Amino acid sequence: MLQDKVVIADVTPIGEGLISSFIILGNDKTAVVDPGPINGYRKLKDKLGELGVEPDYIIPTHIHLDHGGAACRLARDYPGSKVYVHPRGARHLVDPSKLWNASKNVLGPVADAYGEPVPCEESIVLETRDGEKLDLGGLTVEFIHTPGHASHHQSIWVPEISLMLSGDSAGVILPRGGDRAYIPTTPPPFRLDFYTESIRKMISFAPSYIGPTHYGIYDGAVEYLERHLEQIQVWVYLAVRLAEKGETRPEAFLEEVRKIDDNAVFFLENENPIVQGSFIHTTAVGLMDYAVKLVRENRG
Ligand SMILES: [Zn+2]
């Protein structure tokens, strides 16, 4: 049922099973949520060809390279398609140069693994409103603005199949044996208030399924979101305690968190450069940055 309506293209540029592109198949229209990095584009194009569909709506959850990097490339290949983005992200699709430079600073060599995005024609980039819906024929996609991971983040709600595509707004989940492992996604500049508010907002839709871009679709969505909400609070508490002792290094945070959360151990033992450089490391950088600022403000 679900598999007939949403197909995942694995667009991971190094290894596999780390970056999903979700192809949503309505009766009349097709949407692609998170086309992925430009260096994974060939895999998305092949999957669309296999399915025999052409995208009408291209929907990056946010503009980071591993989500929206291929959006404009995809739009070029399918004239008539439109790109639906959070208002704060729109200008970076039309001129990705600033985004590219910032990404190289934060991600280092992983930015090159993702690849440099191409710009979009301004006329095909549409800014979404929170709660706005698109009708695909038998399926609806609704834009839910969910800042926290990034100020320009939106999640996508598909009510007919009770699926919340959470992008990076509710952590990274990877399969672990028959179970799953998960960590927060908190690159700098991280905002705890927005992040937790967005998770509560997604819980309010009571989704059955959650599809984080990293990676796949899982049942038990509400239970997961509640556990993740607890996790982020524990991780922030730990970062703040370190910052109070004068610690600022993300590595120190990772040493501590692995002692109390076996999810962290699972991710730290994964040697894929995307997991190391883009997921777990930037999460630690964002949390320590947040904690250090918080402690400074409280003392100031
Ligand atoms: Zn991501």
Residues whose N, C-alpha, C, O or C-beta is under 5 A from the ligand:
A	BS01	ZN	D66 D168
